[in-house]
Amino acid sequence: MIHGPSLMIGASITAVVLIITFIGFSGILQETELTIEEIPKGQEIGPQEVTINTFLENGSPILGKSDAPITLVEFGDYQCHFCNVFFHSTEHEILKNYVETGKVRMIFKDYNIIGPDSISASHGAHCAKDQNLFWEYHDILYSNWTGENNGWASSENLIRFAQEIKLDMNKWSECMQNADHSKTILASNNDARALGLSGTPAFFIIGPDEKVTRVFGAQPYETFEKIFETELKK
């Protein structure tokens, strides 16, 4: 369990309905319509207790050794500028020095705060997960980032990305059409809100003793390195 008393969010959390509908499907997706709608205040849910599962569930497959002593959890939005900065300037060094050496495992969780294309990009990655290619799709999304709400994560481009990493397009397209992972994406967003997050990227480093350290924003590699080395000495 997390060290110290369990964290509780005192204010009630407004539930969010995630609606994902793909229209005009005939082999590929022709048009995408996605919305996030707030439930009326009278239907708000109560406080959500934060546990270790808040960090570990409703996310990506583990990247790295499943028994690595340290877990790095990122809450991100594929359209987020600073998430893209982290991906290009910091993540590679973490992978090289800590994930590939078995010291750290990574989990990516969705926090869709920018726009509808953020949700469809998340769904594309989760549908790729069904074919064991989540991280490849995650990487191709960030490698093709060009801004926020400017169309780079359109349905047409998401299809192209899926083709480039050689997904089975029939299976991937069916998954997208059926919105198979909408509950997971919604749950991940709710986890972010339970943790009080107001932006992305946000990171939580869980040490061998399950102590949790928070890191907000696209911090440089040295920030993560210092925390990792401190945790590894325990």
C-alpha positions as CSV (number, residue, x, y, z in Angstrom):
1,M,0.0,0.0,0.0
2,I,1.0,3.7,-0.4
3,H,2.9,4.9,2.7
4,G,1.1,7.2,5.0
5,P,-2.7,7.6,5.3
6,S,-4.8,6.9,2.3
7,L,-5.3,9.9,0.1
8,M,-8.9,11.1,-0.2
9,I,-10.3,13.7,-2.6
10,G,-12.6,15.7,-0.3
11,A,-14.7,17.4,-3.0
12,S,-17.0,15.4,-5.1
13,I,-15.7,14.5,-8.5
14,T,-17.9,15.3,-11.5
15,A,-18.3,12.1,-13.5
16,V,-17.6,12.3,-17.2
17,V,-19.3,10.4,-20.0
18,L,-17.0,9.3,-22.8
19,I,-18.8,8.8,-26.0
20,I,-16.9,7.4,-29.0
21,T,-18.7,6.8,-32.2
22,F,-17.1,6.0,-35.6
23,I,-19.4,6.7,-38.5
24,G,-19.4,5.5,-42.2
25,F,-17.2,2.5,-41.6
26,S,-16.5,0.4,-44.7
27,G,-13.0,-1.1,-44.3
28,I,-11.6,2.2,-43.0
29,L,-13.0,5.0,-40.8
30,Q,-14.4,7.8,-42.8
31,E,-15.6,10.2,-40.0
32,T,-15.1,10.4,-36.3
33,E,-17.4,12.0,-33.8
34,L,-16.2,12.2,-30.2
35,T,-17.5,14.2,-27.2
36,I,-16.9,14.4,-23.5
37,E,-20.0,15.5,-21.6
38,E,-20.4,16.4,-18.0
39,I,-23.1,14.6,-16.0
40,P,-25.5,17.1,-14.3
41,K,-24.4,18.1,-10.8
42,G,-27.3,16.2,-9.3
43,Q,-25.6,13.0,-10.6
44,E,-22.1,13.7,-9.2
45,I,-20.2,10.8,-7.7
46,G,-18.7,10.9,-4.3
47,P,-15.1,11.0,-3.2
48,Q,-12.7,8.4,-4.7
49,E,-10.1,6.8,-2.5
50,V,-6.6,6.8,-3.9
51,T,-4.9,3.4,-3.7
52,I,-2.0,1.7,-5.5
53,N,-4.5,0.6,-8.2
54,T,-5.2,4.2,-9.0
55,F,-1.7,4.3,-10.5
56,L,-1.4,0.8,-12.0
57,E,-4.8,0.0,-13.5
58,N,-6.6,1.4,-16.6
59,G,-3.4,2.0,-18.4
60,S,-1.0,0.6,-21.0
61,P,0.8,-2.7,-20.9
62,I,4.0,-2.6,-18.8
63,L,7.1,-1.4,-20.7
64,G,10.1,-3.2,-19.2
65,K,10.5,-6.0,-16.8
66,S,7.3,-6.8,-14.9
67,D,9.3,-7.2,-11.7
68,A,11.4,-4.0,-12.0
69,P,11.8,-2.4,-8.5
70,I,10.6,1.0,-9.6
71,T,7.4,1.9,-11.5
72,L,7.1,5.1,-13.5
73,V,3.5,6.1,-14.3
74,E,2.9,8.9,-16.8
75,F,-0.5,10.6,-17.2
76,G,-0.5,12.1,-20.7
77,D,-2.5,13.5,-23.6
78,Y,-1.2,12.7,-27.1
79,Q,-1.9,16.2,-28.2
80,C,-0.1,17.8,-25.2
81,H,2.9,19.9,-26.2
82,F,4.9,19.2,-23.0
83,C,4.1,15.5,-23.2
84,N,5.7,15.6,-26.6
85,V,8.7,17.5,-25.2
86,F,9.2,14.7,-22.6
87,F,8.9,12.0,-25.2
88,H,11.6,13.5,-27.4
89,S,14.0,15.0,-24.8
90,T,13.8,12.7,-21.8
91,E,12.0,9.4,-22.3
92,H,14.7,7.9,-24.5
93,E,17.4,8.3,-21.8
94,I,15.1,6.8,-19.2
95,L,14.4,3.8,-21.5
96,K,18.1,3.3,-22.3
97,N,19.5,3.6,-18.7
98,Y,16.7,2.3,-16.5
99,V,13.9,0.4,-18.4
100,E,16.2,-1.6,-20.7
101,T,18.4,-2.4,-17.7
102,G,15.5,-3.8,-15.7
103,K,15.5,-1.1,-13.0
104,V,12.3,0.7,-14.0
105,R,9.1,-0.3,-15.7
106,M,6.8,2.2,-17.3
107,I,3.0,2.6,-17.5
108,F,1.2,5.2,-19.6
109,K,-2.3,6.4,-18.6
110,D,-4.7,8.6,-20.5
111,Y,-5.7,12.1,-19.3
112,N,-7.6,13.6,-22.2
113,I,-7.8,17.3,-21.5
114,I,-7.1,19.0,-24.9
115,G,-9.8,17.8,-27.4
116,P,-11.7,15.1,-29.1
117,D,-8.7,14.0,-31.2
118,S,-6.9,13.2,-27.9
119,I,-9.6,10.6,-27.1
120,S,-9.5,9.0,-30.6
121,A,-5.7,8.8,-30.4
122,S,-5.9,7.1,-27.0
123,H,-8.4,4.7,-28.4
124,G,-6.1,4.0,-31.4
125,A,-3.3,3.1,-29.0
126,H,-5.5,0.8,-26.9
127,C,-6.8,-1.0,-30.0
128,A,-3.1,-1.5,-31.0
129,K,-2.6,-3.0,-27.5
130,D,-4.9,-5.8,-28.5
131,Q,-2.2,-6.8,-31.0
132,N,0.7,-6.2,-28.6
133,L,1.7,-3.0,-30.3
134,F,0.6,-0.4,-27.8
135,W,4.0,1.2,-27.4
136,E,4.7,1.2,-31.1
137,Y,1.4,3.1,-31.6
138,H,2.2,5.4,-28.6
139,D,5.6,6.2,-30.2
140,I,4.2,6.9,-33.7
141,L,1.6,9.2,-32.3
142,Y,4.2,11.4,-30.5
143,S,6.6,11.1,-33.5
144,N,3.9,12.7,-35.7
145,W,2.8,15.4,-33.2
146,T,2.4,18.9,-34.8
147,G,0.3,20.8,-32.4
148,E,-3.0,20.9,-30.5
149,N,-6.3,20.5,-32.2
150,N,-4.9,21.0,-35.7
151,G,-5.9,17.7,-37.3
152,W,-2.7,15.7,-37.1
153,A,-4.6,13.0,-35.0
154,S,-7.5,12.8,-37.4
155,S,-9.2,9.5,-38.3
156,E,-7.3,9.4,-41.6
157,N,-4.0,9.8,-39.9
158,L,-4.7,7.3,-37.1
159,I,-5.5,4.8,-39.9
160,R,-2.2,5.6,-41.6
161,F,-0.3,5.2,-38.3
162,A,-1.9,1.8,-37.8
163,Q,-0.9,0.7,-41.3
164,E,2.7,1.9,-40.8
165,I,3.2,-0.3,-37.7
166,K,1.6,-3.2,-39.6
167,L,-1.4,-3.7,-37.5
168,D,-4.1,-6.1,-38.7
169,M,-6.4,-3.4,-40.0
170,N,-9.5,-5.4,-39.9
171,K,-9.1,-6.2,-36.2
172,W,-7.9,-2.6,-35.4
173,S,-10.7,-1.0,-37.3
174,E,-13.4,-3.2,-35.7
175,C,-12.0,-2.3,-32.3
176,M,-12.2,1.4,-33.2
177,Q,-15.7,1.2,-34.6
178,N,-17.0,-0.7,-31.5
179,A,-15.1,1.7,-29.1
180,D,-13.9,-1.4,-27.2
181,H,-11.7,0.5,-24.8
182,S,-13.9,3.5,-23.9
183,K,-14.4,2.3,-20.4
184,T,-10.7,2.0,-19.8
185,I,-10.0,5.5,-21.2
186,L,-12.8,6.9,-19.0
187,A,-11.5,5.1,-15.9
188,S,-8.0,6.4,-16.5
189,N,-9.3,10.0,-16.8
190,N,-11.2,9.5,-13.5
191,D,-8.0,8.2,-11.9
192,A,-6.2,11.4,-13.0
193,R,-9.0,13.5,-11.4
194,A,-8.9,11.5,-8.2
195,L,-5.2,12.4,-8.0
196,G,-6.0,16.0,-8.4
197,L,-4.2,16.5,-11.7
198,S,-4.9,19.7,-13.6
199,G,-2.4,19.2,-16.5
200,T,-0.1,16.9,-18.4
201,P,2.3,15.3,-18.3
202,A,2.2,14.2,-14.7
203,F,4.4,11.4,-13.3
204,F,4.3,9.2,-10.3
205,I,7.4,7.2,-9.3
206,I,6.6,4.2,-7.1
207,G,9.6,2.9,-5.3
208,P,10.4,-0.6,-4.0
209,D,8.6,0.2,-0.7
210,E,5.6,1.6,-2.6
211,K,6.4,5.2,-1.6
212,V,5.1,7.5,-4.3
213,T,6.9,10.5,-5.6
214,R,5.2,13.1,-7.8
215,V,6.8,14.8,-10.7
216,F,4.8,17.4,-12.6
217,G,5.6,18.7,-16.1
218,A,8.3,17.8,-18.7
219,Q,11.2,17.8,-16.3
220,P,14.7,17.0,-17.5
221,Y,16.2,13.6,-17.4
222,E,18.4,14.5,-14.4
223,T,15.2,15.0,-12.2
224,F,14.1,11.4,-12.9
225,E,17.6,10.1,-12.5
226,K,18.0,11.6,-9.1
227,I,14.8,10.0,-7.8
228,F,15.5,6.6,-9.4
229,E,18.9,6.5,-7.8
230,T,17.6,7.4,-4.4
231,E,14.9,4.7,-4.6
232,L,17.4,2.1,-5.9
233,K,19.5,2.6,-2.8
234,K,16.7,1.5,-0.5
